[in-house]
Amino acid sequence: MTCNADRHKPSNRPKKSTSERRRRVKVQRRRLVELGMDEAVVAKMTEQAIRDALRHPKKIAAQA
């Protein structure tokens, strides 16, 4: 990589902001609750576990 590419990297690919990340996690938690998972269980899940669970929404709906 050239020096020029390093200097302009954030403008080429913007960084994710923490507020946007928190908003996405909040929306994903709400989706799990709407699919039928218990709110207390969802509150204890990690962000990665939430994303993994949302990959298979039919399984969540069948378990509920």
mmCIF file of the N, C-alpha and C atoms, coordinates in Angstrom:
data_MODEL
# 
_entry.id   MODEL 
# 
loop_
_atom_site.group_PDB 
_atom_site.id 
_atom_site.type_symbol 
_atom_site.label_atom_id 
_atom_site.label_alt_id 
_atom_site.label_comp_id 
_atom_site.label_asym_id 
_atom_site.label_entity_id 
_atom_site.label_seq_id 
_atom_site.pdbx_PDB_ins_code 
_atom_site.Cartn_x 
_atom_site.Cartn_y 
_atom_site.Cartn_z 
_atom_site.occupancy 
_atom_site.B_iso_or_equiv 
_atom_site.pdbx_formal_charge 
_atom_site.auth_seq_id 
_atom_site.auth_comp_id 
_atom_site.auth_asym_id 
_atom_site.auth_atom_id 
_atom_site.pdbx_PDB_model_num 
ATOM 1   N N  . MET A 1 1  ? 0.829   -1.180  0.000  1.00 0.00 ? 1  MET A N  1 
ATOM 2   C CA . MET A 1 1  ? 0.000   0.000   0.000  1.00 0.00 ? 1  MET A CA 1 
ATOM 3   C C  . MET A 1 1  ? 0.874   1.245   0.000  1.00 0.00 ? 1  MET A C  1 
ATOM 4   N N  . THR A 1 2  ? 0.451   2.207   -0.705 1.00 0.00 ? 2  THR A N  1 
ATOM 5   C CA . THR A 1 2  ? 1.236   3.431   -0.756 1.00 0.00 ? 2  THR A CA 1 
ATOM 6   C C  . THR A 1 2  ? 0.886   4.330   0.409  1.00 0.00 ? 2  THR A C  1 
ATOM 7   N N  . CYS A 1 3  ? 1.725   5.296   0.605  1.00 0.00 ? 3  CYS A N  1 
ATOM 8   C CA . CYS A 1 3  ? 1.507   6.253   1.691  1.00 0.00 ? 3  CYS A CA 1 
ATOM 9   C C  . CYS A 1 3  ? 0.205   7.031   1.458  1.00 0.00 ? 3  CYS A C  1 
ATOM 10  N N  . ASN A 1 4  ? -0.080  7.339   0.220  1.00 0.00 ? 4  ASN A N  1 
ATOM 11  C CA . ASN A 1 4  ? -1.284  8.093   -0.121 1.00 0.00 ? 4  ASN A CA 1 
ATOM 12  C C  . ASN A 1 4  ? -2.545  7.319   0.273  1.00 0.00 ? 4  ASN A C  1 
ATOM 13  N N  . ALA A 1 5  ? -2.552  6.006   0.035  1.00 0.00 ? 5  ALA A N  1 
ATOM 14  C CA . ALA A 1 5  ? -3.724  5.200   0.369  1.00 0.00 ? 5  ALA A CA 1 
ATOM 15  C C  . ALA A 1 5  ? -3.933  5.152   1.877  1.00 0.00 ? 5  ALA A C  1 
ATOM 16  N N  . ASP A 1 6  ? -2.855  5.078   2.642  1.00 0.00 ? 6  ASP A N  1 
ATOM 17  C CA . ASP A 1 6  ? -2.971  5.060   4.102  1.00 0.00 ? 6  ASP A CA 1 
ATOM 18  C C  . ASP A 1 6  ? -3.545  6.371   4.621  1.00 0.00 ? 6  ASP A C  1 
ATOM 19  N N  . ARG A 1 7  ? -3.140  7.455   4.015  1.00 0.00 ? 7  ARG A N  1 
ATOM 20  C CA . ARG A 1 7  ? -3.542  8.763   4.503  1.00 0.00 ? 7  ARG A CA 1 
ATOM 21  C C  . ARG A 1 7  ? -5.025  9.028   4.274  1.00 0.00 ? 7  ARG A C  1 
ATOM 22  N N  . HIS A 1 8  ? -5.602  8.442   3.231  1.00 0.00 ? 8  HIS A N  1 
ATOM 23  C CA . HIS A 1 8  ? -6.990  8.745   2.879  1.00 0.00 ? 8  HIS A CA 1 
ATOM 24  C C  . HIS A 1 8  ? -7.939  7.583   3.141  1.00 0.00 ? 8  HIS A C  1 
ATOM 25  N N  . LYS A 1 9  ? -7.527  6.639   3.958  1.00 0.00 ? 9  LYS A N  1 
ATOM 26  C CA . LYS A 1 9  ? -8.338  5.440   4.155  1.00 0.00 ? 9  LYS A CA 1 
ATOM 27  C C  . LYS A 1 9  ? -9.734  5.727   4.733  1.00 0.00 ? 9  LYS A C  1 
ATOM 28  N N  . PRO A 1 10 ? -9.889  6.544   5.788  1.00 0.00 ? 10 PRO A N  1 
ATOM 29  C CA . PRO A 1 10 ? -11.247 6.766   6.309  1.00 0.00 ? 10 PRO A CA 1 
ATOM 30  C C  . PRO A 1 10 ? -12.208 7.378   5.290  1.00 0.00 ? 10 PRO A C  1 
ATOM 31  N N  . SER A 1 11 ? -11.680 8.176   4.355  1.00 0.00 ? 11 SER A N  1 
ATOM 32  C CA . SER A 1 11 ? -12.577 8.753   3.356  1.00 0.00 ? 11 SER A CA 1 
ATOM 33  C C  . SER A 1 11 ? -12.959 7.720   2.300  1.00 0.00 ? 11 SER A C  1 
ATOM 34  N N  . ASN A 1 12 ? -12.092 6.722   2.091  1.00 0.00 ? 12 ASN A N  1 
ATOM 35  C CA . ASN A 1 12 ? -12.415 5.672   1.136  1.00 0.00 ? 12 ASN A CA 1 
ATOM 36  C C  . ASN A 1 12 ? -13.425 4.691   1.718  1.00 0.00 ? 12 ASN A C  1 
ATOM 37  N N  . ARG A 1 13 ? -13.240 4.346   2.965  1.00 0.00 ? 13 ARG A N  1 
ATOM 38  C CA . ARG A 1 13 ? -14.151 3.419   3.625  1.00 0.00 ? 13 ARG A CA 1 
ATOM 39  C C  . ARG A 1 13 ? -14.433 3.968   5.022  1.00 0.00 ? 13 ARG A C  1 
ATOM 40  N N  . PRO A 1 14 ? -15.566 4.600   5.228  1.00 0.00 ? 14 PRO A N  1 
ATOM 41  C CA . PRO A 1 14 ? -15.854 5.243   6.510  1.00 0.00 ? 14 PRO A CA 1 
ATOM 42  C C  . PRO A 1 14 ? -15.878 4.243   7.667  1.00 0.00 ? 14 PRO A C  1 
ATOM 43  N N  . LYS A 1 15 ? -15.457 4.703   8.825  1.00 0.00 ? 15 LYS A N  1 
ATOM 44  C CA . LYS A 1 15 ? -15.465 3.858   10.016 1.00 0.00 ? 15 LYS A CA 1 
ATOM 45  C C  . LYS A 1 15 ? -16.881 3.776   10.570 1.00 0.00 ? 15 LYS A C  1 
ATOM 46  N N  . LYS A 1 16 ? -17.184 2.639   11.197 1.00 0.00 ? 16 LYS A N  1 
ATOM 47  C CA . LYS A 1 16 ? -18.492 2.479   11.830 1.00 0.00 ? 16 LYS A CA 1 
ATOM 48  C C  . LYS A 1 16 ? -18.500 3.277   13.131 1.00 0.00 ? 16 LYS A C  1 
ATOM 49  N N  . SER A 1 17 ? -19.552 3.997   13.373 1.00 0.00 ? 17 SER A N  1 
ATOM 50  C CA . SER A 1 17 ? -19.642 4.755   14.615 1.00 0.00 ? 17 SER A CA 1 
ATOM 51  C C  . SER A 1 17 ? -20.253 3.876   15.702 1.00 0.00 ? 17 SER A C  1 
ATOM 52  N N  . THR A 1 18 ? -19.911 4.159   16.936 1.00 0.00 ? 18 THR A N  1 
ATOM 53  C CA . THR A 1 18 ? -20.426 3.355   18.045 1.00 0.00 ? 18 THR A CA 1 
ATOM 54  C C  . THR A 1 18 ? -21.923 3.553   18.223 1.00 0.00 ? 18 THR A C  1 
ATOM 55  N N  . SER A 1 19 ? -22.417 4.752   17.930 1.00 0.00 ? 19 SER A N  1 
ATOM 56  C CA . SER A 1 19 ? -23.853 4.982   18.085 1.00 0.00 ? 19 SER A CA 1 
ATOM 57  C C  . SER A 1 19 ? -24.647 4.175   17.063 1.00 0.00 ? 19 SER A C  1 
ATOM 58  N N  . GLU A 1 20 ? -24.150 4.089   15.838 1.00 0.00 ? 20 GLU A N  1 
ATOM 59  C CA . GLU A 1 20 ? -24.826 3.281   14.817 1.00 0.00 ? 20 GLU A CA 1 
ATOM 60  C C  . GLU A 1 20 ? -24.786 1.805   15.190 1.00 0.00 ? 20 GLU A C  1 
ATOM 61  N N  . ARG A 1 21 ? -23.673 1.364   15.743 1.00 0.00 ? 21 ARG A N  1 
ATOM 62  C CA . ARG A 1 21 ? -23.548 -0.033  16.144 1.00 0.00 ? 21 ARG A CA 1 
ATOM 63  C C  . ARG A 1 21 ? -24.532 -0.357  17.270 1.00 0.00 ? 21 ARG A C  1 
ATOM 64  N N  . ARG A 1 22 ? -24.641 0.537   18.256 1.00 0.00 ? 22 ARG A N  1 
ATOM 65  C CA . ARG A 1 22 ? -25.594 0.332   19.355 1.00 0.00 ? 22 ARG A CA 1 
ATOM 66  C C  . ARG A 1 22 ? -27.028 0.317   18.841 1.00 0.00 ? 22 ARG A C  1 
ATOM 67  N N  . ARG A 1 23 ? -27.322 1.195   17.868 1.00 0.00 ? 23 ARG A N  1 
ATOM 68  C CA . ARG A 1 23 ? -28.670 1.246   17.302 1.00 0.00 ? 23 ARG A CA 1 
ATOM 69  C C  . ARG A 1 23 ? -29.005 -0.062  16.593 1.00 0.00 ? 23 ARG A C  1 
ATOM 70  N N  . ARG A 1 24 ? -28.045 -0.601  15.836 1.00 0.00 ? 24 ARG A N  1 
ATOM 71  C CA . ARG A 1 24 ? -28.277 -1.863  15.135 1.00 0.00 ? 24 ARG A CA 1 
ATOM 72  C C  . ARG A 1 24 ? -28.515 -3.004  16.116 1.00 0.00 ? 24 ARG A C  1 
ATOM 73  N N  . VAL A 1 25 ? -27.742 -3.041  17.194 1.00 0.00 ? 25 VAL A N  1 
ATOM 74  C CA . VAL A 1 25 ? -27.912 -4.104  18.192 1.00 0.00 ? 25 VAL A CA 1 
ATOM 75  C C  . VAL A 1 25 ? -29.280 -3.985  18.852 1.00 0.00 ? 25 VAL A C  1 
ATOM 76  N N  . LYS A 1 26 ? -29.708 -2.757  19.121 1.00 0.00 ? 26 LYS A N  1 
ATOM 77  C CA . LYS A 1 26 ? -31.023 -2.536  19.734 1.00 0.00 ? 26 LYS A CA 1 
ATOM 78  C C  . LYS A 1 26 ? -32.138 -3.037  18.822 1.00 0.00 ? 26 LYS A C  1 
ATOM 79  N N  . VAL A 1 27 ? -32.022 -2.753  17.529 1.00 0.00 ? 27 VAL A N  1 
ATOM 80  C CA . VAL A 1 27 ? -33.019 -3.207  16.557 1.00 0.00 ? 27 VAL A CA 1 
ATOM 81  C C  . VAL A 1 27 ? -33.016 -4.728  16.469 1.00 0.00 ? 27 VAL A C  1 
ATOM 82  N N  . GLN A 1 28 ? -31.822 -5.322  16.483 1.00 0.00 ? 28 GLN A N  1 
ATOM 83  C CA . GLN A 1 28 ? -31.718 -6.777  16.394 1.00 0.00 ? 28 GLN A CA 1 
ATOM 84  C C  . GLN A 1 28 ? -32.310 -7.445  17.631 1.00 0.00 ? 28 GLN A C  1 
ATOM 85  N N  . ARG A 1 29 ? -32.088 -6.862  18.814 1.00 0.00 ? 29 ARG A N  1 
ATOM 86  C CA . ARG A 1 29 ? -32.690 -7.407  20.042 1.00 0.00 ? 29 ARG A CA 1 
ATOM 87  C C  . ARG A 1 29 ? -34.215 -7.364  19.949 1.00 0.00 ? 29 ARG A C  1 
ATOM 88  N N  . ARG A 1 30 ? -34.739 -6.250  19.437 1.00 0.00 ? 30 ARG A N  1 
ATOM 89  C CA . ARG A 1 30 ? -36.187 -6.103  19.289 1.00 0.00 ? 30 ARG A CA 1 
ATOM 90  C C  . ARG A 1 30 ? -36.744 -7.149  18.322 1.00 0.00 ? 30 ARG A C  1 
ATOM 91  N N  . ARG A 1 31 ? -36.002 -7.431  17.257 1.00 0.00 ? 31 ARG A N  1 
ATOM 92  C CA . ARG A 1 31 ? -36.443 -8.446  16.291 1.00 0.00 ? 31 ARG A CA 1 
ATOM 93  C C  . ARG A 1 31 ? -36.519 -9.822  16.937 1.00 0.00 ? 31 ARG A C  1 
ATOM 94  N N  . LEU A 1 32 ? -35.551 -10.159 17.790 1.00 0.00 ? 32 LEU A N  1 
ATOM 95  C CA . LEU A 1 32 ? -35.575 -11.461 18.459 1.00 0.00 ? 32 LEU A CA 1 
ATOM 96  C C  . LEU A 1 32 ? -36.781 -11.578 19.381 1.00 0.00 ? 32 LEU A C  1 
ATOM 97  N N  . VAL A 1 33 ? -37.097 -10.509 20.093 1.00 0.00 ? 33 VAL A N  1 
ATOM 98  C CA . VAL A 1 33 ? -38.259 -10.525 20.990 1.00 0.00 ? 33 VAL A CA 1 
ATOM 99  C C  . VAL A 1 33 ? -39.536 -10.675 20.172 1.00 0.00 ? 33 VAL A C  1 
ATOM 100 N N  . GLU A 1 34 ? -39.617 -10.010 19.033 1.00 0.00 ? 34 GLU A N  1 
ATOM 101 C CA . GLU A 1 34 ? -40.801 -10.125 18.173 1.00 0.00 ? 34 GLU A CA 1 
ATOM 102 C C  . GLU A 1 34 ? -40.952 -11.523 17.593 1.00 0.00 ? 34 GLU A C  1 
ATOM 103 N N  . LEU A 1 35 ? -39.829 -12.219 17.408 1.00 0.00 ? 35 LEU A N  1 
ATOM 104 C CA . LEU A 1 35 ? -39.883 -13.589 16.897 1.00 0.00 ? 35 LEU A CA 1 
ATOM 105 C C  . LEU A 1 35 ? -40.330 -14.581 17.964 1.00 0.00 ? 35 LEU A C  1 
ATOM 106 N N  . GLY A 1 36 ? -40.370 -14.151 19.221 1.00 0.00 ? 36 GLY A N  1 
ATOM 107 C CA . GLY A 1 36 ? -40.896 -15.007 20.269 1.00 0.00 ? 36 GLY A CA 1 
ATOM 108 C C  . GLY A 1 36 ? -39.923 -15.377 21.364 1.00 0.00 ? 36 GLY A C  1 
ATOM 109 N N  . MET A 1 37 ? -38.693 -14.875 21.318 1.00 0.00 ? 37 MET A N  1 
ATOM 110 C CA . MET A 1 37 ? -37.742 -15.181 22.386 1.00 0.00 ? 37 MET A CA 1 
ATOM 111 C C  . MET A 1 37 ? -38.081 -14.365 23.623 1.00 0.00 ? 37 MET A C  1 
ATOM 112 N N  . ASP A 1 38 ? -37.728 -14.912 24.783 1.00 0.00 ? 38 ASP A N  1 
ATOM 113 C CA . ASP A 1 38 ? -37.978 -14.225 26.045 1.00 0.00 ? 38 ASP A CA 1 
ATOM 114 C C  . ASP A 1 38 ? -37.056 -13.007 26.157 1.00 0.00 ? 38 ASP A C  1 
ATOM 115 N N  . GLU A 1 39 ? -37.598 -11.912 26.646 1.00 0.00 ? 39 GLU A N  1 
ATOM 116 C CA . GLU A 1 39 ? -36.833 -10.674 26.733 1.00 0.00 ? 39 GLU A CA 1 
ATOM 117 C C  . GLU A 1 39 ? -35.643 -10.797 27.679 1.00 0.00 ? 39 GLU A C  1 
ATOM 118 N N  . ALA A 1 40 ? -35.801 -11.552 28.761 1.00 0.00 ? 40 ALA A N  1 
ATOM 119 C CA . ALA A 1 40 ? -34.702 -11.734 29.716 1.00 0.00 ? 40 ALA A CA 1 
ATOM 120 C C  . ALA A 1 40 ? -33.555 -12.520 29.089 1.00 0.00 ? 40 ALA A C  1 
ATOM 121 N N  . VAL A 1 41 ? -33.890 -13.502 28.265 1.00 0.00 ? 41 VAL A N  1 
ATOM 122 C CA . VAL A 1 41 ? -32.863 -14.306 27.589 1.00 0.00 ? 41 VAL A CA 1 
ATOM 123 C C  . VAL A 1 41 ? -32.119 -13.448 26.569 1.00 0.00 ? 41 VAL A C  1 
ATOM 124 N N  . VAL A 1 42 ? -32.849 -12.638 25.837 1.00 0.00 ? 42 VAL A N  1 
ATOM 125 C CA . VAL A 1 42 ? -32.236 -11.780 24.820 1.00 0.00 ? 42 VAL A CA 1 
ATOM 126 C C  . VAL A 1 42 ? -31.324 -10.750 25.479 1.00 0.00 ? 42 VAL A C  1 
ATOM 127 N N  . ALA A 1 43 ? -31.706 -10.246 26.632 1.00 0.00 ? 43 ALA A N  1 
ATOM 128 C CA . ALA A 1 43 ? -30.903 -9.234  27.316 1.00 0.00 ? 43 ALA A CA 1 
ATOM 129 C C  . ALA A 1 43 ? -29.545 -9.780  27.740 1.00 0.00 ? 43 ALA A C  1 
ATOM 130 N N  . LYS A 1 44 ? -29.471 -11.078 28.023 1.00 0.00 ? 44 LYS A N  1 
ATOM 131 C CA . LYS A 1 44 ? -28.210 -11.683 28.467 1.00 0.00 ? 44 LYS A CA 1 
ATOM 132 C C  . LYS A 1 44 ? -27.323 -12.143 27.313 1.00 0.00 ? 44 LYS A C  1 
ATOM 133 N N  . MET A 1 45 ? -27.853 -12.135 26.085 1.00 0.00 ? 45 MET A N  1 
ATOM 134 C CA . MET A 1 45 ? -27.082 -12.612 24.933 1.00 0.00 ? 45 MET A CA 1 
ATOM 135 C C  . MET A 1 45 ? -26.015 -11.597 24.521 1.00 0.00 ? 45 MET A C  1 
ATOM 136 N N  . THR A 1 46 ? -24.906 -12.111 23.996 1.00 0.00 ? 46 THR A N  1 
ATOM 137 C CA . THR A 1 46 ? -23.870 -11.234 23.457 1.00 0.00 ? 46 THR A CA 1 
ATOM 138 C C  . THR A 1 46 ? -24.286 -10.765 22.069 1.00 0.00 ? 46 THR A C  1 
ATOM 139 N N  . GLU A 1 47 ? -23.589 -9.745  21.577 1.00 0.00 ? 47 GLU A N  1 
ATOM 140 C CA . GLU A 1 47 ? -23.913 -9.219  20.248 1.00 0.00 ? 47 GLU A CA 1 
ATOM 141 C C  . GLU A 1 47 ? -23.703 -10.279 19.175 1.00 0.00 ? 47 GLU A C  1 
ATOM 142 N N  . GLN A 1 48 ? -22.644 -11.071 19.306 1.00 0.00 ? 48 GLN A N  1 
ATOM 143 C CA . GLN A 1 48 ? -22.374 -12.112 18.318 1.00 0.00 ? 48 GLN A CA 1 
ATOM 144 C C  . GLN A 1 48 ? -23.456 -13.189 18.355 1.00 0.00 ? 48 GLN A C  1 
ATOM 145 N N  . ALA A 1 49 ? -23.915 -13.550 19.549 1.00 0.00 ? 49 ALA A N  1 
ATOM 146 C CA . ALA A 1 49 ? -24.969 -14.557 19.672 1.00 0.00 ? 49 ALA A CA 1 
ATOM 147 C C  . ALA A 1 49 ? -26.280 -14.052 19.066 1.00 0.00 ? 49 ALA A C  1 
ATOM 148 N N  . ILE A 1 50 ? -26.541 -12.766 19.210 1.00 0.00 ? 50 ILE A N  1 
ATOM 149 C CA . ILE A 1 50 ? -27.752 -12.173 18.628 1.00 0.00 ? 50 ILE A CA 1 
ATOM 150 C C  . ILE A 1 50 ? -27.697 -12.272 17.109 1.00 0.00 ? 50 ILE A C  1 
ATOM 151 N N  . ARG A 1 51 ? -26.543 -11.924 16.531 1.00 0.00 ? 51 ARG A N  1 
ATOM 152 C CA . ARG A 1 51 ? -26.401 -11.995 15.078 1.00 0.00 ? 51 ARG A CA 1 
ATOM 153 C C  . ARG A 1 51 ? -26.512 -13.427 14.578 1.00 0.00 ? 51 ARG A C  1 
ATOM 154 N N  . ASP A 1 52 ? -25.925 -14.369 15.327 1.00 0.00 ? 52 ASP A N  1 
ATOM 155 C CA . ASP A 1 52 ? -26.008 -15.780 14.939 1.00 0.00 ? 52 ASP A CA 1 
ATOM 156 C C  . ASP A 1 52 ? -27.452 -16.268 14.971 1.00 0.00 ? 52 ASP A C  1 
ATOM 157 N N  . ALA A 1 53 ? -28.208 -15.846 15.984 1.00 0.00 ? 53 ALA A N  1 
ATOM 158 C CA . ALA A 1 53 ? -29.597 -16.276 16.107 1.00 0.00 ? 53 ALA A CA 1 
ATOM 159 C C  . ALA A 1 53 ? -30.455 -15.707 14.978 1.00 0.00 ? 53 ALA A C  1 
ATOM 160 N N  . LEU A 1 54 ? -30.179 -14.490 14.572 1.00 0.00 ? 54 LEU A N  1 
ATOM 161 C CA . LEU A 1 54 ? -30.986 -13.860 13.525 1.00 0.00 ? 54 LEU A CA 1 
ATOM 162 C C  . LEU A 1 54 ? -30.701 -14.426 12.139 1.00 0.00 ? 54 LEU A C  1 
ATOM 163 N N  . ARG A 1 55 ? -29.659 -15.215 12.013 1.00 0.00 ? 55 ARG A N  1 
ATOM 164 C CA . ARG A 1 55 ? -29.383 -15.838 10.713 1.00 0.00 ? 55 ARG A CA 1 
ATOM 165 C C  . ARG A 1 55 ? -30.406 -16.918 10.389 1.00 0.00 ? 55 ARG A C  1 
ATOM 166 N N  . HIS A 1 56 ? -31.069 -17.456 11.422 1.00 0.00 ? 56 HIS A N  1 
ATOM 167 C CA . HIS A 1 56 ? -32.050 -18.532 11.238 1.00 0.00 ? 56 HIS A CA 1 
ATOM 168 C C  . HIS A 1 56 ? -33.350 -18.183 11.967 1.00 0.00 ? 56 HIS A C  1 
ATOM 169 N N  . PRO A 1 57 ? -34.112 -17.219 11.461 1.00 0.00 ? 57 PRO A N  1 
ATOM 170 C CA . PRO A 1 57 ? -35.311 -16.775 12.171 1.00 0.00 ? 57 PRO A CA 1 
ATOM 171 C C  . PRO A 1 57 ? -36.398 -17.841 12.270 1.00 0.00 ? 57 PRO A C  1 
ATOM 172 N N  . LYS A 1 58 ? -36.458 -18.773 11.305 1.00 0.00 ? 58 LYS A N  1 
ATOM 173 C CA . LYS A 1 58 ? -37.493 -19.807 11.366 1.00 0.00 ? 58 LYS A CA 1 
ATOM 174 C C  . LYS A 1 58 ? -37.266 -20.740 12.551 1.00 0.00 ? 58 LYS A C  1 
ATOM 175 N N  . LYS A 1 59 ? -36.020 -20.997 12.895 1.00 0.00 ? 59 LYS A N  1 
ATOM 176 C CA . LYS A 1 59 ? -35.715 -21.845 14.049 1.00 0.00 ? 59 LYS A CA 1 
ATOM 177 C C  . LYS A 1 59 ? -36.173 -21.176 15.339 1.00 0.00 ? 59 LYS A C  1 
ATOM 178 N N  . ILE A 1 60 ? -35.988 -19.871 15.432 1.00 0.00 ? 60 ILE A N  1 
ATOM 179 C CA . ILE A 1 60 ? -36.397 -19.134 16.628 1.00 0.00 ? 60 ILE A CA 1 
ATOM 180 C C  . ILE A 1 60 ? -37.910 -19.161 16.757 1.00 0.00 ? 60 ILE A C  1 
ATOM 181 N N  . ALA A 1 61 ? -38.606 -18.934 15.658 1.00 0.00 ? 61 ALA A N  1 
ATOM 182 C CA . ALA A 1 61 ? -40.068 -18.932 15.679 1.00 0.00 ? 61 ALA A CA 1 
ATOM 183 C C  . ALA A 1 61 ? -40.604 -20.317 16.024 1.00 0.00 ? 61 ALA A C  1 
ATOM 184 N N  . ALA A 1 62 ? -39.927 -21.375 15.566 1.00 0.00 ? 62 ALA A N  1 
ATOM 185 C CA . ALA A 1 62 ? -40.380 -22.737 15.854 1.00 0.00 ? 62 ALA A CA 1 
ATOM 186 C C  . ALA A 1 62 ? -40.170 -23.094 17.322 1.00 0.00 ? 62 ALA A C  1 
ATOM 187 N N  . GLN A 1 63 ? -39.105 -22.588 17.936 1.00 0.00 ? 63 GLN A N  1 
ATOM 188 C CA . GLN A 1 63 ? -38.827 -22.877 19.340 1.00 0.00 ? 63 GLN A CA 1 
ATOM 189 C C  . GLN A 1 63 ? -39.779 -22.133 20.263 1.00 0.00 ? 63 GLN A C  1 
ATOM 190 N N  . ALA A 1 64 ? -40.258 -20.984 19.836 1.00 0.00 ? 64 ALA A N  1 
ATOM 191 C CA . ALA A 1 64 ? -41.112 -20.157 20.695 1.00 0.00 ? 64 ALA A CA 1 
ATOM 192 C C  . ALA A 1 64 ? -42.521 -20.688 20.788 1.00 0.00 ? 64 ALA A C  1 
# 
